[in-house]
């Protein structure tokens, strides 16, 4: 069995998701030899997951460990320089979402243009490196999405309309409230998932797909208008970012897609993909799962038990998420990436072009919401 040496960057939520998924990867052996993180928690993180070495910075880790793959789970504002450093050192790169963004003033009129310039710089970095870039978009690898992809390929049908959503009651992380830390709000943090999945499925249509050519968006800033009593069950506390986004995407063949991303939706995480074709319907309900349901009158004794992400109570009827790392696609994505890194597969299902298009469309949506008009994506620097 091939063994792939991995250097992990980050020791937070995303890094933990990756480590849990690496435990379940099969058919190829992931060896996480080191973690690079400036966090005080990095040592505890390494001990928890049995990672032998801890470094304060990524460059030192690469220089001393020489990993085959660098897995970047850092804050989004660090992605671009880290990708450049890692690929320049000869490593394949796994990068968490989003690929990049604008992390300055949310009122910057040229943010989209500046993001496009950075995307082009990253494209050149990837192309010149001779290494592989893997975009860690777990929605692509959710079994329901992969099965839909298989059926769409087999049927050869025309996709007419698609809908995708990721919504929940808001991030527990304080930095989620700030544009300077995330490059936006609910759209770039959550809406990127269904957006990438819909782009991926459209690419499979009739073996050639259709490109996105226009985007129309409307953003909501709802939580700041609520009083303390009204928002007591909502975790989101946005400062200068949207907490609700609705985006309509138009493809060159005239078909449409709708993406919704909310930071103020109760009842646990909603991860859904719907595809309507000339010959069928595909409904992918990634979360909540209905494999197991429970009912409890009281939940005091269940405080240490995990049901599903961001559910507010364990009372009443509940949907228990089973095999979550697999069902959400984390195991599938990392397995695909390692097979490619080991030379056993050519290109990943989720690579640089998908990461590029996702960010391009997201900032087209932000421009659309700001200017109150449809943005045409055919012009590279449409900002």
C-alpha positions as CSV (number, residue, x, y, z in Angstrom):
1,X,0.0,0.0,0.0
2,X,1.3,3.5,-0.9
3,X,2.1,5.8,2.0
4,X,1.8,9.6,1.5
5,X,3.6,11.9,3.9
6,X,1.5,14.9,5.0
7,X,2.3,18.1,6.7
8,X,-0.8,19.7,8.2
9,X,-1.2,23.4,8.6
10,X,-3.5,24.5,11.3
11,X,-4.9,23.0,14.5
12,X,-8.5,24.3,14.6
13,X,-11.9,23.0,13.5
14,X,-11.0,22.3,9.9
15,X,-7.8,20.5,10.8
16,X,-9.7,18.3,13.3
17,X,-12.2,17.4,10.5
18,X,-9.3,16.4,8.3
19,X,-7.6,14.3,11.0
20,X,-10.8,12.4,11.8
21,X,-11.3,11.7,8.1
22,X,-7.7,10.6,7.6
23,X,-8.4,7.8,10.2
24,X,-11.0,6.4,7.8
25,X,-9.2,6.7,4.5
26,X,-8.8,3.2,2.9
27,X,-6.7,1.8,0.0
28,X,-3.8,4.3,0.7
29,X,-2.0,5.2,3.9
30,X,-2.0,8.8,5.1
31,X,0.9,9.6,7.3
32,X,0.5,13.0,9.0
33,X,4.1,13.5,10.1
34,X,3.9,17.1,11.4
35,X,1.6,20.0,12.1
36,X,2.4,23.7,11.8
37,X,0.4,26.1,13.9
38,X,1.1,29.1,16.1
39,X,-1.7,28.3,18.4
40,X,-1.1,27.4,22.0
41,X,-3.4,24.4,21.4
42,X,-1.1,22.9,18.7
43,X,0.8,20.7,21.2
44,X,-2.4,19.3,22.6
45,X,-3.8,18.8,19.1
46,X,-0.7,16.9,18.0
47,X,-0.9,14.6,21.1
48,X,-4.6,13.9,20.6
49,X,-4.0,12.8,17.0
50,X,-0.6,11.2,17.4
51,X,1.2,13.7,15.2
52,X,5.0,13.3,15.9
53,X,6.2,16.9,15.3
54,X,4.9,20.4,15.9
55,X,6.2,23.6,14.2
56,X,5.3,27.2,14.6
57,X,5.4,28.0,10.9
58,X,4.7,26.1,7.7
59,X,8.0,26.9,6.0
60,X,10.1,25.4,8.7
61,X,7.9,22.3,8.7
62,X,8.4,21.9,4.9
63,X,12.1,22.5,5.1
64,X,12.7,19.9,7.9
65,X,10.0,17.3,7.1
66,X,9.8,17.4,3.2
67,X,6.2,16.2,3.1
68,X,4.7,14.9,-0.1
69,X,1.5,16.9,0.5
70,X,0.8,20.1,2.5
71,X,-2.7,20.2,3.9
72,X,-3.7,23.8,4.5
73,X,-6.4,24.3,7.1
74,X,-5.4,27.9,8.0
75,X,-7.6,31.0,8.0
76,X,-8.6,31.9,4.5
77,X,-6.6,35.1,4.5
78,X,-3.4,33.0,4.6
79,X,-4.3,30.5,1.8
80,X,-2.7,32.4,-1.1
81,X,0.8,32.9,0.3
82,X,0.8,29.4,1.8
83,X,-0.1,27.8,-1.5
84,X,2.7,29.7,-3.2
85,X,5.3,28.7,-0.5
86,X,4.2,25.0,-0.4
87,X,4.0,24.5,-4.2
88,X,7.3,26.5,-4.6
89,X,8.9,24.0,-2.3
90,X,7.7,21.1,-4.5
91,X,4.8,19.9,-2.5
92,X,1.3,19.0,-3.6
93,X,-1.3,21.1,-1.8
94,X,-4.7,20.4,-0.3
95,X,-6.4,23.7,0.5
96,X,-9.6,24.2,2.5
97,X,-12.3,26.5,1.3
98,X,-12.4,29.2,0.2
99,X,-9.4,29.4,-2.1
100,X,-8.9,33.1,-1.4
101,X,-10.9,36.3,-1.1
102,X,-10.8,40.0,-0.2
103,X,-9.8,40.5,3.4
104,X,-9.7,44.2,3.6
105,X,-12.4,46.8,4.1
106,X,-15.8,45.4,3.2
107,X,-16.6,48.8,1.5
108,X,-13.7,48.5,-0.9
109,X,-15.2,49.3,-4.4
110,X,-12.6,47.3,-6.3
111,X,-12.6,44.2,-4.1
112,X,-13.8,41.9,-6.9
113,X,-11.2,43.1,-9.3
114,X,-8.4,42.6,-6.8
115,X,-9.7,39.1,-6.0
116,X,-9.6,38.3,-9.8
117,X,-6.0,39.5,-10.0
118,X,-5.1,37.2,-7.1
119,X,-6.9,34.3,-8.7
120,X,-4.8,34.8,-11.8
121,X,-1.6,34.9,-9.8
122,X,-2.6,31.6,-8.1
123,X,-3.3,30.0,-11.4
124,X,0.2,30.9,-12.6
125,X,1.7,29.5,-9.3
126,X,-0.2,26.2,-9.7
127,X,0.6,25.8,-13.4
128,X,4.3,26.6,-13.0
129,X,4.8,24.3,-10.0
130,X,4.3,21.0,-11.7
131,X,2.5,19.8,-8.5
132,X,-1.1,19.0,-8.0
133,X,-3.6,21.3,-6.3
134,X,-6.6,19.7,-4.4
135,X,-9.6,21.8,-3.4
136,X,-11.0,20.5,-0.2
137,X,-14.7,20.8,-1.1
138,X,-16.4,18.0,0.8
139,X,-19.8,18.5,-0.9
140,X,-18.3,17.1,-4.1
141,X,-17.5,13.9,-2.4
142,X,-20.7,13.4,-0.4
143,X,-22.0,9.9,-1.5
144,X,-25.3,11.4,-2.6
145,X,-23.6,13.9,-4.8
146,X,-21.2,11.3,-6.2
147,X,-24.1,8.9,-7.0
148,X,-25.9,11.8,-8.7
149,X,-22.8,12.4,-10.8
150,X,-22.7,8.8,-11.8
151,X,-26.4,8.8,-12.8
152,X,-26.1,12.1,-14.7
153,X,-23.2,10.7,-16.7
154,X,-25.0,7.5,-17.5
155,X,-28.3,9.1,-18.4
156,X,-26.8,11.9,-20.5
157,X,-29.6,14.2,-19.6
158,X,-29.8,18.0,-19.8
159,X,-29.8,19.8,-16.5
160,X,-32.6,22.4,-16.4
161,X,-32.4,23.8,-12.9
162,X,-30.4,23.2,-9.7
163,X,-30.8,24.3,-6.1
164,X,-28.3,24.1,-3.3
165,X,-28.3,25.3,0.3
166,X,-26.1,25.4,3.4
167,X,-27.7,27.1,6.4
168,X,-27.6,27.0,10.1
169,X,-27.8,29.2,13.2
170,X,-24.4,30.8,12.8
171,X,-20.8,30.1,13.5
172,X,-19.6,29.9,17.1
173,X,-16.3,31.6,16.0
174,X,-16.0,35.3,16.7
175,X,-14.0,35.9,13.5
176,X,-17.0,34.8,11.5
177,X,-18.5,38.2,12.1
178,X,-15.8,40.1,10.3
179,X,-15.2,40.6,6.6
180,X,-11.4,41.1,7.2
181,X,-11.1,37.5,8.5
182,X,-13.4,35.6,6.1
183,X,-13.7,37.7,2.9
184,X,-17.5,37.9,3.4
185,X,-20.3,36.3,5.4
186,X,-22.7,33.4,4.9
187,X,-22.1,33.2,1.2
188,X,-18.4,32.6,1.2
189,X,-18.3,30.6,4.4
190,X,-21.3,28.3,3.7
191,X,-22.7,29.0,0.3
192,X,-19.4,28.1,-1.3
193,X,-20.3,24.4,-0.6
194,X,-23.5,24.0,-2.6
195,X,-22.2,26.4,-5.2
196,X,-19.1,24.2,-5.9
197,X,-21.3,21.1,-6.0
198,X,-23.7,22.6,-8.5
199,X,-20.8,23.8,-10.7
200,X,-19.3,20.3,-10.5
201,X,-22.6,18.5,-11.5
202,X,-23.2,21.0,-14.4
203,X,-19.7,20.2,-15.8
204,X,-20.7,16.6,-16.2
205,X,-23.7,17.2,-18.4
206,X,-23.4,15.5,-21.8
207,X,-19.7,15.2,-21.2
208,X,-19.1,18.9,-21.7
209,X,-21.3,20.9,-19.4
210,X,-22.0,24.7,-19.6
211,X,-20.1,27.6,-18.1
212,X,-21.7,30.1,-15.7
213,X,-22.1,33.5,-17.5
214,X,-24.2,35.6,-15.1
215,X,-25.0,36.0,-11.4
216,X,-27.7,37.9,-9.6
217,X,-27.6,38.2,-5.8
218,X,-29.5,39.7,-2.9
219,X,-27.9,39.8,0.6
220,X,-29.6,40.0,4.0
221,X,-28.4,41.6,7.2
222,X,-31.1,40.3,9.5
223,X,-29.6,39.4,12.9
224,X,-28.4,43.0,13.7
225,X,-32.0,44.2,13.4
226,X,-33.2,41.8,16.2
227,X,-33.3,42.5,19.9
228,X,-31.6,40.3,22.4
229,X,-34.7,38.2,23.1
230,X,-35.3,37.6,19.4
231,X,-31.8,36.4,18.7
232,X,-31.1,34.4,21.9
233,X,-31.2,31.1,19.9
234,X,-29.0,32.4,17.0
235,X,-25.3,32.2,17.3
236,X,-24.5,34.6,14.5
237,X,-23.4,38.1,15.5
238,X,-22.4,39.7,12.2
239,X,-20.5,43.0,12.2
240,X,-20.0,43.9,8.5
241,X,-21.0,40.6,6.8
242,X,-24.2,39.2,5.4
243,X,-26.1,36.6,7.3
244,X,-28.4,35.6,4.4
245,X,-27.5,35.2,0.7
246,X,-29.7,34.2,-2.2
247,X,-27.8,33.9,-5.5
248,X,-29.2,33.1,-9.0
249,X,-26.7,31.7,-11.4
250,X,-27.2,31.7,-15.2
251,X,-25.3,29.2,-17.4
252,X,-24.5,29.8,-21.1
253,X,-27.2,27.4,-22.2
254,X,-29.8,29.6,-20.4
255,X,-30.4,27.2,-17.5
256,X,-30.4,28.4,-13.9
257,X,-29.2,27.5,-10.4
258,X,-30.2,28.9,-7.0
259,X,-27.9,29.0,-4.0
260,X,-29.0,29.9,-0.5
261,X,-26.8,30.4,2.6
262,X,-28.2,31.5,5.9
263,X,-26.6,32.2,9.3
264,X,-29.9,32.5,11.2
265,X,-31.7,29.2,10.5
266,X,-32.6,27.1,13.5
267,X,-32.9,23.3,13.6
268,X,-29.4,22.2,12.8
269,X,-27.4,22.3,9.6
270,X,-29.3,22.2,6.3
271,X,-27.0,20.8,3.5
272,X,-29.1,20.1,0.4
273,X,-28.6,19.7,-3.4
274,X,-31.5,19.3,-5.9
275,X,-31.0,18.8,-9.6
276,X,-33.9,18.7,-12.2
277,X,-33.1,17.3,-15.6
278,X,-35.0,16.5,-18.8
279,X,-35.4,12.9,-17.5
280,X,-35.2,12.9,-13.8
281,X,-34.9,14.5,-10.4
282,X,-32.0,14.2,-7.9
283,X,-32.5,15.2,-4.3
284,X,-29.4,15.0,-2.1
285,X,-30.2,15.6,1.5
286,X,-26.7,15.5,3.0
287,X,-28.0,17.0,6.4
288,X,-30.1,16.5,8.3
289,X,-29.9,12.7,7.9
290,X,-33.0,10.5,8.3
291,X,-31.1,7.2,8.8
292,X,-31.9,7.3,12.6
293,X,-34.4,9.3,14.5
294,X,-34.9,9.5,18.3
295,X,-37.4,11.0,20.7
296,X,-36.5,12.2,24.2
297,X,-38.7,13.9,26.8
298,X,-35.6,15.3,28.7
299,X,-32.1,16.0,27.4
300,X,-30.1,16.7,30.6
301,X,-28.4,13.3,30.6
302,X,-27.6,13.6,26.9
303,X,-25.3,16.7,27.1
304,X,-22.2,14.8,26.2
305,X,-23.8,12.9,23.3
306,X,-23.5,14.2,19.7
307,X,-26.6,14.2,17.5
308,X,-25.8,16.5,14.7
309,X,-24.1,19.9,14.2
310,X,-25.7,23.0,15.6
311,X,-29.0,21.5,16.8
312,X,-30.3,23.7,19.7
313,X,-31.9,20.9,21.8
314,X,-31.9,17.1,22.1
315,X,-35.5,17.0,23.2
316,X,-38.3,15.8,21.0
317,X,-37.8,14.0,17.7
318,X,-34.2,14.3,16.5
319,X,-32.2,13.1,13.4
320,X,-29.0,11.4,14.4
321,X,-26.1,11.9,11.9
322,X,-24.4,8.5,11.4
323,X,-21.0,8.1,9.7
324,X,-20.9,11.8,9.3
325,X,-17.3,12.1,8.1
326,X,-18.2,9.7,5.2
327,X,-21.6,11.1,4.5
328,X,-20.4,14.7,4.3
329,X,-17.6,13.7,1.9
330,X,-14.5,14.3,4.1
331,X,-13.2,10.8,3.8
332,X,-13.9,10.6,0.0
333,X,-12.1,13.9,-0.7
334,X,-8.9,13.1,1.2
335,X,-8.8,9.6,-0.3
336,X,-9.1,11.0,-3.8
337,X,-6.4,13.6,-3.2
338,X,-3.9,11.0,-1.8
339,X,-4.5,8.7,-4.7
340,X,-3.7,11.5,-7.1
341,X,-0.6,12.5,-5.0
342,X,0.6,8.9,-5.1
343,X,0.2,8.8,-8.9
344,X,-2.6,6.2,-8.8
345,X,-5.1,8.7,-10.3
346,X,-4.7,11.5,-12.7
347,X,-6.7,14.5,-11.6
348,X,-9.0,15.0,-8.6
349,X,-12.7,15.5,-8.8
350,X,-12.2,18.8,-7.0
351,X,-9.2,20.8,-8.3
352,X,-8.0,24.3,-9.0
353,X,-10.5,25.3,-11.8
354,X,-13.4,24.5,-9.5
355,X,-11.9,26.5,-6.6
356,X,-11.2,29.4,-9.0
357,X,-14.7,29.5,-10.5
358,X,-16.3,29.3,-7.0
359,X,-14.5,32.4,-5.8
360,X,-15.0,34.2,-9.1
361,X,-18.8,33.7,-8.8
362,X,-18.9,34.6,-5.1
363,X,-17.4,38.0,-5.7
364,X,-19.6,38.5,-8.7
365,X,-22.5,37.9,-6.4
366,X,-21.2,40.4,-3.9
367,X,-20.9,43.0,-6.7
368,X,-24.4,42.1,-7.9
369,X,-25.9,42.7,-4.4
370,X,-24.0,45.9,-4.0
371,X,-24.9,47.4,-7.4
372,X,-28.4,45.9,-7.6
373,X,-27.9,44.4,-11.1
374,X,-26.9,41.1,-12.8
375,X,-23.2,40.7,-13.2
376,X,-21.9,39.3,-16.5
377,X,-19.1,36.9,-15.8
378,X,-17.7,36.8,-19.4
379,X,-15.5,39.8,-18.7
380,X,-12.5,38.5,-16.6
381,X,-12.3,41.7,-14.6
382,X,-16.0,42.6,-14.5
383,X,-15.7,44.5,-11.2
